Amino acid sequence: MNKMTIFLLALIAVGIVIGLYIGYKMIKAQRHAAMAQMSVENSYIIAEGLLDHLDGIYSTRMVFLHHSVGNGFMYRGELRDNLLNMGIVIRSCTYGDEIGQKTDISDWLPKFKTDMDNILNFKAHPNKYYEDGKTNDIIMFKSCYPNSIITSEGSGEGNAASHDRSIANYKATFEGLKAELGKYPDKLFIYMTAPPNVPAVTTPENAQRARDFNTWLMKEYLPRYKEETGFSNLVIYDLFNFLAGEDNTLKAKYRKSNERDSHPNDIAKKEIAEDFLKFFKPIIEEWQNKSEII
């Protein structure tokens, strides 16, 4: 056996050892990841069991219809825990729930027209509903960031049933919602504006339209809703405004490393929860005081 053959065999042996070591590390890492995931899932189950118990103790129930961005500040941002400290049990209605699956702006009007009973009775994911006769007191709903890519002004009064993302169609949806939300003056509805996108996936024109629409919601629509319905059961938290910079896209400090990912990062999740609570606390106090008088 010559030296070259010995060298090659040694090289192969070293390669096998290195390969086995890397494989071992990968298996170990996967095992740790699985254990971590199991821990998260078990914590969620325990938390859900705790919520079931608190339902019978706390007087205020809240349902949140949303997708992934909402999930981030609900849990990573600890909004749920802070609301629990205020005596409010909040339930997440999202992907996998029959009334949480579709949350585009064009989905809200048909959802509130036909599925309000399920919304009011929603208890827990997946598709669990209260049967004790008491319904959710607060309904919070939010569309995700693709809805902030508004591609046109639209025309006329718009079409609430259209999936085309235009300002006119969006306005038509909220004009239609007045009648539906006005049927429930004893419920508190909270609309969160759709969050902004990162610059790589939108255009300056589309992002500006998102800003214009949300400004219309806050400054024109909301006061007129109260005037025309006579109720103060709708409030709007401008999540878009909180997260967007001067260019109407997600602020740099809130972005993830992937330049095409519009999900806010962990810093944003914490700060959204903190800012929302500042907005929410005086509103819930006023609403609860009114409810006690009624």
MIKOL-880286 format. One record per residue (C-alpha): residue number from 1; y, x, z. Coordinates in Angstrom, 1 decimal, decimal comma. Layout:
// residues N
<rec k="NUM" c2="Y" c1="X" c3="Z"/>
...
//
This chain:
// residues 294
<rec k="1" c2="0,0" c1="0,0" c3="0,0"/>
<rec k="2" c2="3,2" c1="1,6" c3="-1,1"/>
<rec k="3" c2="6,5" c1="1,7" c3="0,8"/>
<rec k="4" c2="8,1" c1="-1,0" c3="-1,5"/>
<rec k="5" c2="5,3" c1="-3,4" c3="-0,8"/>
<rec k="6" c2="5,6" c1="-2,8" c3="3,0"/>
<rec k="7" c2="9,3" c1="-3,3" c3="2,8"/>
<rec k="8" c2="8,9" c1="-6,6" c3="0,9"/>
<rec k="9" c2="6,3" c1="-7,9" c3="3,4"/>
<rec k="10" c2="8,6" c1="-7,0" c3="6,3"/>
<rec k="11" c2="11,5" c1="-8,7" c3="4,6"/>
<rec k="12" c2="9,4" c1="-11,8" c3="4,1"/>
<rec k="13" c2="8,3" c1="-11,7" c3="7,7"/>
<rec k="14" c2="11,8" c1="-11,4" c3="8,9"/>
<rec k="15" c2="12,8" c1="-14,4" c3="6,6"/>
<rec k="16" c2="10,0" c1="-16,5" c3="8,1"/>
<rec k="17" c2="11,1" c1="-15,7" c3="11,6"/>
<rec k="18" c2="14,7" c1="-16,5" c3="10,8"/>
<rec k="19" c2="13,7" c1="-19,7" c3="9,1"/>
<rec k="20" c2="11,6" c1="-20,8" c3="12,1"/>
<rec k="21" c2="14,5" c1="-20,0" c3="14,4"/>
<rec k="22" c2="16,9" c1="-22,0" c3="12,4"/>
<rec k="23" c2="14,5" c1="-24,9" c3="12,1"/>
<rec k="24" c2="14,0" c1="-24,8" c3="15,9"/>
<rec k="25" c2="17,8" c1="-24,9" c3="16,4"/>
<rec k="26" c2="18,1" c1="-27,8" c3="14,0"/>
<rec k="27" c2="15,4" c1="-29,8" c3="15,7"/>
<rec k="28" c2="17,0" c1="-29,1" c3="19,1"/>
<rec k="29" c2="20,4" c1="-30,1" c3="17,9"/>
<rec k="30" c2="19,0" c1="-33,4" c3="16,4"/>
<rec k="31" c2="17,2" c1="-34,1" c3="19,7"/>
<rec k="32" c2="20,5" c1="-33,6" c3="21,6"/>
<rec k="33" c2="22,3" c1="-35,8" c3="19,1"/>
<rec k="34" c2="19,6" c1="-38,5" c3="19,5"/>
<rec k="35" c2="19,8" c1="-38,3" c3="23,3"/>
<rec k="36" c2="23,6" c1="-38,5" c3="23,2"/>
<rec k="37" c2="23,4" c1="-41,5" c3="20,9"/>
<rec k="38" c2="20,9" c1="-43,1" c3="23,2"/>
<rec k="39" c2="23,2" c1="-42,5" c3="26,1"/>
<rec k="40" c2="26,1" c1="-44,2" c3="24,3"/>
<rec k="41" c2="23,9" c1="-47,1" c3="23,3"/>
<rec k="42" c2="22,6" c1="-47,5" c3="26,9"/>
<rec k="43" c2="26,2" c1="-47,3" c3="28,2"/>
<rec k="44" c2="27,2" c1="-50,0" c3="25,8"/>
<rec k="45" c2="24,3" c1="-52,2" c3="26,9"/>
<rec k="46" c2="25,2" c1="-51,6" c3="30,5"/>
<rec k="47" c2="28,8" c1="-52,4" c3="29,8"/>
<rec k="48" c2="27,8" c1="-55,6" c3="28,0"/>
<rec k="49" c2="25,7" c1="-56,6" c3="31,0"/>
<rec k="50" c2="28,7" c1="-56,0" c3="33,2"/>
<rec k="51" c2="30,9" c1="-58,1" c3="30,9"/>
<rec k="52" c2="28,4" c1="-61,0" c3="31,2"/>
<rec k="53" c2="28,8" c1="-60,8" c3="34,9"/>
<rec k="54" c2="32,5" c1="-60,6" c3="34,8"/>
<rec k="55" c2="32,7" c1="-63,6" c3="32,5"/>
<rec k="56" c2="31,8" c1="-65,7" c3="35,6"/>
<rec k="57" c2="34,5" c1="-64,0" c3="37,7"/>
<rec k="58" c2="37,5" c1="-63,3" c3="35,5"/>
<rec k="59" c2="39,5" c1="-66,3" c3="34,4"/>
<rec k="60" c2="40,7" c1="-64,9" c3="31,0"/>
<rec k="61" c2="38,5" c1="-64,4" c3="27,9"/>
<rec k="62" c2="39,7" c1="-62,6" c3="24,8"/>
<rec k="63" c2="38,0" c1="-62,1" c3="21,4"/>
<rec k="64" c2="39,1" c1="-59,4" c3="18,9"/>
<rec k="65" c2="38,3" c1="-59,7" c3="15,2"/>
<rec k="66" c2="38,5" c1="-56,3" c3="13,6"/>
<rec k="67" c2="36,7" c1="-53,4" c3="12,0"/>
<rec k="68" c2="36,5" c1="-49,6" c3="12,6"/>
<rec k="69" c2="40,1" c1="-48,8" c3="13,5"/>
<rec k="70" c2="40,0" c1="-51,5" c3="16,2"/>
<rec k="71" c2="36,7" c1="-50,1" c3="17,5"/>
<rec k="72" c2="38,3" c1="-46,7" c3="18,0"/>
<rec k="73" c2="41,1" c1="-47,8" c3="20,3"/>
<rec k="74" c2="39,0" c1="-50,4" c3="22,0"/>
<rec k="75" c2="36,5" c1="-47,9" c3="23,3"/>
<rec k="76" c2="37,7" c1="-44,3" c3="22,7"/>
<rec k="77" c2="41,3" c1="-45,4" c3="23,5"/>
<rec k="78" c2="39,9" c1="-47,3" c3="26,5"/>
<rec k="79" c2="41,8" c1="-50,5" c3="25,8"/>
<rec k="80" c2="38,8" c1="-52,6" c3="26,9"/>
<rec k="81" c2="38,7" c1="-50,9" c3="30,2"/>
<rec k="82" c2="42,4" c1="-51,3" c3="30,8"/>
<rec k="83" c2="42,2" c1="-55,0" c3="30,0"/>
<rec k="84" c2="39,3" c1="-55,4" c3="32,4"/>
<rec k="85" c2="41,5" c1="-53,9" c3="35,1"/>
<rec k="86" c2="44,0" c1="-56,7" c3="34,3"/>
<rec k="87" c2="41,3" c1="-59,3" c3="34,7"/>
<rec k="88" c2="40,8" c1="-59,9" c3="31,0"/>
<rec k="89" c2="37,3" c1="-59,8" c3="29,4"/>
<rec k="90" c2="37,6" c1="-58,7" c3="25,8"/>
<rec k="91" c2="34,8" c1="-59,1" c3="23,3"/>
<rec k="92" c2="34,6" c1="-57,3" c3="20,0"/>
<rec k="93" c2="33,8" c1="-59,4" c3="16,9"/>
<rec k="94" c2="33,2" c1="-57,0" c3="13,9"/>
<rec k="95" c2="30,7" c1="-55,9" c3="11,3"/>
<rec k="96" c2="27,4" c1="-57,7" c3="11,7"/>
<rec k="97" c2="28,9" c1="-60,9" c3="13,2"/>
<rec k="98" c2="29,2" c1="-63,9" c3="10,9"/>
<rec k="99" c2="32,8" c1="-64,4" c3="11,7"/>
<rec k="100" c2="33,7" c1="-60,7" c3="12,0"/>
<rec k="101" c2="32,3" c1="-59,5" c3="8,7"/>
<rec k="102" c2="35,3" c1="-60,3" c3="6,6"/>
<rec k="103" c2="38,7" c1="-59,4" c3="7,9"/>
<rec k="104" c2="40,9" c1="-58,9" c3="4,8"/>
<rec k="105" c2="44,2" c1="-60,7" c3="4,9"/>
<rec k="106" c2="42,9" c1="-63,2" c3="2,3"/>
<rec k="107" c2="40,1" c1="-64,0" c3="4,7"/>
<rec k="108" c2="42,2" c1="-65,2" c3="7,6"/>
<rec k="109" c2="43,2" c1="-68,7" c3="6,4"/>
<rec k="110" c2="39,7" c1="-69,9" c3="5,4"/>
<rec k="111" c2="38,3" c1="-68,3" c3="8,6"/>
<rec k="112" c2="40,7" c1="-70,1" c3="10,9"/>
<rec k="113" c2="40,3" c1="-73,4" c3="8,9"/>
<rec k="114" c2="36,5" c1="-73,5" c3="9,0"/>
<rec k="115" c2="35,3" c1="-71,2" c3="11,8"/>
<rec k="116" c2="37,7" c1="-71,8" c3="14,6"/>
<rec k="117" c2="35,0" c1="-73,3" c3="16,8"/>
<rec k="118" c2="32,9" c1="-70,2" c3="16,5"/>
<rec k="119" c2="35,9" c1="-68,0" c3="17,0"/>
<rec k="120" c2="36,8" c1="-69,8" c3="20,2"/>
<rec k="121" c2="33,2" c1="-69,7" c3="21,5"/>
<rec k="122" c2="32,3" c1="-66,1" c3="20,4"/>
<rec k="123" c2="30,8" c1="-64,3" c3="23,3"/>
<rec k="124" c2="29,3" c1="-61,0" c3="22,2"/>
<rec k="125" c2="28,0" c1="-58,9" c3="19,2"/>
<rec k="126" c2="25,9" c1="-59,8" c3="17,4"/>
<rec k="127" c2="26,5" c1="-63,5" c3="16,9"/>
<rec k="128" c2="26,3" c1="-64,7" c3="20,5"/>
<rec k="129" c2="28,3" c1="-67,7" c3="21,6"/>
<rec k="130" c2="29,4" c1="-69,2" c3="24,9"/>
<rec k="131" c2="27,6" c1="-72,4" c3="26,0"/>
<rec k="132" c2="29,3" c1="-73,0" c3="29,3"/>
<rec k="133" c2="32,1" c1="-75,2" c3="27,9"/>
<rec k="134" c2="34,8" c1="-72,6" c3="28,4"/>
<rec k="135" c2="36,3" c1="-70,9" c3="25,3"/>
<rec k="136" c2="38,2" c1="-67,7" c3="24,6"/>
<rec k="137" c2="41,8" c1="-67,9" c3="25,7"/>
<rec k="138" c2="43,2" c1="-65,1" c3="23,5"/>
<rec k="139" c2="42,4" c1="-64,5" c3="19,9"/>
<rec k="140" c2="43,4" c1="-61,1" c3="18,5"/>
<rec k="141" c2="42,9" c1="-60,4" c3="14,8"/>
<rec k="142" c2="43,5" c1="-57,4" c3="12,5"/>
<rec k="143" c2="42,9" c1="-56,3" c3="9,0"/>
<rec k="144" c2="42,0" c1="-52,7" c3="8,1"/>
<rec k="145" c2="44,0" c1="-50,1" c3="6,4"/>
<rec k="146" c2="43,0" c1="-50,9" c3="2,7"/>
<rec k="147" c2="45,1" c1="-54,0" c3="3,2"/>
<rec k="148" c2="48,2" c1="-51,8" c3="3,4"/>
<rec k="149" c2="47,7" c1="-50,7" c3="-0,2"/>
<rec k="150" c2="49,8" c1="-53,6" c3="-1,6"/>
<rec k="151" c2="49,7" c1="-53,2" c3="-5,4"/>
<rec k="152" c2="52,5" c1="-55,6" c3="-6,4"/>
<rec k="153" c2="55,2" c1="-57,9" c3="-5,3"/>
<rec k="154" c2="53,4" c1="-60,9" c3="-6,8"/>
<rec k="155" c2="55,2" c1="-64,0" c3="-8,0"/>
<rec k="156" c2="56,2" c1="-67,4" c3="-6,9"/>
<rec k="157" c2="54,7" c1="-68,8" c3="-3,7"/>
<rec k="158" c2="51,6" c1="-66,7" c3="-4,0"/>
<rec k="159" c2="48,0" c1="-67,7" c3="-3,6"/>
<rec k="160" c2="46,4" c1="-67,4" c3="-0,2"/>
<rec k="161" c2="42,9" c1="-67,6" c3="-1,7"/>
<rec k="162" c2="43,5" c1="-64,6" c3="-4,0"/>
<rec k="163" c2="42,0" c1="-61,2" c3="-3,2"/>
<rec k="164" c2="44,8" c1="-59,5" c3="-5,1"/>
<rec k="165" c2="46,9" c1="-57,5" c3="-2,6"/>
<rec k="166" c2="50,4" c1="-58,7" c3="-3,3"/>
<rec k="167" c2="53,2" c1="-59,5" c3="-1,0"/>
<rec k="168" c2="53,4" c1="-63,0" c3="-2,4"/>
<rec k="169" c2="49,7" c1="-63,7" c3="-1,7"/>
<rec k="170" c2="50,0" c1="-62,2" c3="1,8"/>
<rec k="171" c2="53,0" c1="-64,4" c3="2,6"/>
<rec k="172" c2="51,1" c1="-67,4" c3="1,4"/>
<rec k="173" c2="48,2" c1="-66,7" c3="3,8"/>
<rec k="174" c2="50,6" c1="-66,6" c3="6,8"/>
<rec k="175" c2="52,5" c1="-69,6" c3="5,7"/>
<rec k="176" c2="49,1" c1="-71,4" c3="5,6"/>
<rec k="177" c2="48,2" c1="-70,1" c3="9,1"/>
<rec k="178" c2="51,1" c1="-71,9" c3="10,7"/>
<rec k="179" c2="49,4" c1="-75,2" c3="10,5"/>
<rec k="180" c2="46,1" c1="-73,8" c3="11,7"/>
<rec k="181" c2="47,3" c1="-71,8" c3="14,7"/>
<rec k="182" c2="49,7" c1="-74,7" c3="15,6"/>
<rec k="183" c2="46,7" c1="-76,8" c3="16,4"/>
<rec k="184" c2="45,9" c1="-74,7" c3="19,4"/>
<rec k="185" c2="49,1" c1="-74,4" c3="21,5"/>
<rec k="186" c2="47,1" c1="-73,5" c3="24,6"/>
<rec k="187" c2="45,6" c1="-70,4" c3="23,0"/>
<rec k="188" c2="47,4" c1="-67,1" c3="22,5"/>
<rec k="189" c2="47,0" c1="-65,6" c3="19,1"/>
<rec k="190" c2="47,8" c1="-61,9" c3="18,6"/>
<rec k="191" c2="48,0" c1="-60,5" c3="15,0"/>
<rec k="192" c2="47,9" c1="-56,7" c3="14,6"/>
<rec k="193" c2="49,5" c1="-55,6" c3="11,4"/>
<rec k="194" c2="47,1" c1="-53,5" c3="9,1"/>
<rec k="195" c2="47,4" c1="-49,8" c3="9,8"/>
<rec k="196" c2="48,9" c1="-47,4" c3="7,2"/>
<rec k="197" c2="46,9" c1="-45,1" c3="4,9"/>
<rec k="198" c2="46,9" c1="-41,4" c3="4,4"/>
<rec k="199" c2="49,1" c1="-40,2" c3="1,5"/>
<rec k="200" c2="46,1" c1="-39,2" c3="-0,7"/>
<rec k="201" c2="44,8" c1="-42,7" c3="-1,1"/>
<rec k="202" c2="48,0" c1="-44,7" c3="-1,6"/>
<rec k="203" c2="51,3" c1="-44,4" c3="-3,5"/>
<rec k="204" c2="54,9" c1="-44,5" c3="-2,2"/>
<rec k="205" c2="55,4" c1="-47,9" c3="-3,9"/>
<rec k="206" c2="52,3" c1="-49,4" c3="-2,3"/>
<rec k="207" c2="53,1" c1="-48,0" c3="1,1"/>
<rec k="208" c2="56,7" c1="-49,3" c3="0,9"/>
<rec k="209" c2="55,4" c1="-52,8" c3="0,1"/>
<rec k="210" c2="53,3" c1="-52,6" c3="3,2"/>
<rec k="211" c2="56,4" c1="-51,7" c3="5,2"/>
<rec k="212" c2="58,3" c1="-54,5" c3="3,6"/>
<rec k="213" c2="55,6" c1="-57,1" c3="4,3"/>
<rec k="214" c2="55,3" c1="-56,2" c3="7,9"/>
<rec k="215" c2="59,0" c1="-56,2" c3="8,4"/>
<rec k="216" c2="59,0" c1="-59,8" c3="6,9"/>
<rec k="217" c2="56,3" c1="-60,8" c3="9,4"/>
<rec k="218" c2="58,3" c1="-59,5" c3="12,4"/>
<rec k="219" c2="61,8" c1="-60,5" c3="11,5"/>
<rec k="220" c2="61,5" c1="-63,6" c3="9,3"/>
<rec k="221" c2="58,0" c1="-65,2" c3="9,7"/>
<rec k="222" c2="57,5" c1="-65,0" c3="13,5"/>
<rec k="223" c2="60,9" c1="-66,5" c3="14,4"/>
<rec k="224" c2="60,3" c1="-69,3" c3="11,8"/>
<rec k="225" c2="56,8" c1="-69,9" c3="13,1"/>
<rec k="226" c2="58,2" c1="-70,6" c3="16,5"/>
<rec k="227" c2="61,0" c1="-72,8" c3="15,2"/>
<rec k="228" c2="58,8" c1="-74,8" c3="12,8"/>
<rec k="229" c2="55,8" c1="-75,3" c3="15,2"/>
<rec k="230" c2="57,7" c1="-75,5" c3="18,4"/>
<rec k="231" c2="55,1" c1="-73,1" c3="20,0"/>
<rec k="232" c2="55,1" c1="-69,5" c3="21,2"/>
<rec k="233" c2="51,4" c1="-69,1" c3="20,9"/>
<rec k="234" c2="51,6" c1="-66,4" c3="18,2"/>
<rec k="235" c2="52,8" c1="-62,8" c3="18,8"/>
<rec k="236" c2="52,6" c1="-59,8" c3="16,4"/>
<rec k="237" c2="51,9" c1="-56,3" c3="17,4"/>
<rec k="238" c2="53,2" c1="-54,0" c3="14,6"/>
<rec k="239" c2="50,4" c1="-51,4" c3="14,5"/>
<rec k="240" c2="51,6" c1="-50,3" c3="11,0"/>
<rec k="241" c2="55,0" c1="-49,4" c3="12,4"/>
<rec k="242" c2="53,6" c1="-47,5" c3="15,3"/>
<rec k="243" c2="51,3" c1="-45,3" c3="13,2"/>
<rec k="244" c2="53,4" c1="-44,9" c3="10,0"/>
<rec k="245" c2="56,0" c1="-42,1" c3="9,4"/>
<rec k="246" c2="59,1" c1="-42,3" c3="7,4"/>
<rec k="247" c2="57,1" c1="-42,2" c3="4,2"/>
<rec k="248" c2="55,1" c1="-45,3" c3="5,3"/>
<rec k="249" c2="51,8" c1="-43,4" c3="5,5"/>
<rec k="250" c2="49,8" c1="-42,3" c3="8,5"/>
<rec k="251" c2="51,8" c1="-39,8" c3="10,6"/>
<rec k="252" c2="50,4" c1="-36,3" c3="10,3"/>
<rec k="253" c2="49,7" c1="-36,0" c3="14,0"/>
<rec k="254" c2="47,4" c1="-39,1" c3="13,7"/>
<rec k="255" c2="45,4" c1="-37,9" c3="10,7"/>
<rec k="256" c2="41,9" c1="-36,5" c3="10,7"/>
<rec k="257" c2="41,0" c1="-33,3" c3="8,8"/>
<rec k="258" c2="39,7" c1="-35,2" c3="5,8"/>
<rec k="259" c2="42,8" c1="-35,8" c3="3,8"/>
<rec k="260" c2="41,3" c1="-39,0" c3="2,3"/>
<rec k="261" c2="40,2" c1="-40,6" c3="5,6"/>
<rec k="262" c2="42,8" c1="-43,2" c3="6,8"/>
<rec k="263" c2="41,0" c1="-43,7" c3="10,2"/>
<rec k="264" c2="43,4" c1="-42,6" c3="13,0"/>
<rec k="265" c2="42,2" c1="-39,6" c3="15,0"/>
<rec k="266" c2="41,4" c1="-39,6" c3="18,8"/>
<rec k="267" c2="45,1" c1="-38,8" c3="19,7"/>
<rec k="268" c2="46,1" c1="-42,0" c3="17,9"/>
<rec k="269" c2="43,4" c1="-44,1" c3="19,5"/>
<rec k="270" c2="44,7" c1="-43,2" c3="23,0"/>
<rec k="271" c2="48,3" c1="-43,7" c3="22,0"/>
<rec k="272" c2="47,6" c1="-47,1" c3="20,3"/>
<rec k="273" c2="46,0" c1="-48,4" c3="23,4"/>
<rec k="274" c2="48,9" c1="-47,2" c3="25,6"/>
<rec k="275" c2="51,5" c1="-48,7" c3="23,3"/>
<rec k="276" c2="49,7" c1="-52,0" c3="22,9"/>
<rec k="277" c2="49,4" c1="-52,4" c3="26,6"/>
<rec k="278" c2="53,2" c1="-51,9" c3="27,0"/>
<rec k="279" c2="53,7" c1="-54,6" c3="24,4"/>
<rec k="280" c2="51,0" c1="-56,9" c3="25,8"/>
<rec k="281" c2="51,7" c1="-56,9" c3="29,6"/>
<rec k="282" c2="54,9" c1="-58,9" c3="29,6"/>
<rec k="283" c2="53,5" c1="-61,3" c3="27,0"/>
<rec k="284" c2="50,4" c1="-62,1" c3="29,0"/>
<rec k="285" c2="52,3" c1="-62,5" c3="32,2"/>
<rec k="286" c2="54,7" c1="-65,0" c3="30,5"/>
<rec k="287" c2="51,8" c1="-66,8" c3="28,9"/>
<rec k="288" c2="49,7" c1="-67,1" c3="32,1"/>
<rec k="289" c2="52,7" c1="-68,4" c3="34,0"/>
<rec k="290" c2="53,3" c1="-71,1" c3="31,4"/>
<rec k="291" c2="49,6" c1="-72,0" c3="31,5"/>
<rec k="292" c2="49,7" c1="-72,4" c3="35,3"/>
<rec k="293" c2="52,7" c1="-74,7" c3="34,9"/>
<rec k="294" c2="50,9" c1="-76,8" c3="32,3"/>
//
